[in-house]
């Protein structure tokens, strides 16, 4: 993750400074001898920088252990929201019908969702079809509400868990895009039977400030494409992240241990994924 890379870079820079300062003693040793206060200040700054980098890494490692299974549960909820988004959008675009309980269907659907050309062509057809635009309006409303509910439920927990905040932020982006899409469509093409309260909420939404400007066919096309792409990537990247915390094999061992009244394995320490965890079914 980005935060880990920053810490690694900070530690590397600190090490380079230490080595450079040590080497300079042989080249300009007399300079450091003549400027004792500056020498002390530089040495202290280097020590502080390296200490902060190491301390942050230790604290984040402790946070990952503390929040491990809770973080995985939250990630599963975010994955469900992202997956519901891209699979529903594929259905609205008439590109695929992803079946539940089938890994193969998910893989096939992912390939379709990440085929920008196919999705773009399907979105182009949709925006010129009044009936299907109404279908998109209904679908985006349901997806937006669900995504917002998940974010509102879990953000107070995850925002305080530094290692997971960045992933949460990307899911917030997806929820925001869904909300803007739905707000613009609802404002420009209000559904039949819309209540006065709903009209007021739509009119008051930030996304409708520029609804007439944004609600062009080109904007709708691009927004659909962005949502499908982002939701699909978040689904699989979050899944890799979640199973790096505790793979299915750990859950199987844990279940067997508890069922047999044996000493089960302890929860894992959650390390940020480099290559992903064990995601195979058991």
Protein Blocks (a to p, Z undefined) as FASTA:
>chain_A
ZZlmmmmmmmmmmmmmmmmmmmmmmmmmmmmmmmmmlmmmmmmmmmmmmmmmmmmmmmmm
mmmmmmmmmmmmmmmmmmmmmmmmmmmmmmmnopaccdehiaklmmmmmmmmmmmklmmm
mmmmmmmpmklmmmmmmmmmmmmmmmmmmmmmmmmmmmmmmklmmmmmmmmmmmmmmmmm
mmmmmmmmccehiafklmmmmmmpmklmmmmmmmpmklmmmmmmmmmmmmmmmmmmmmmm
mmmmogfklmmmmmmmmmnopacdddddddddfkbpafbdZZ
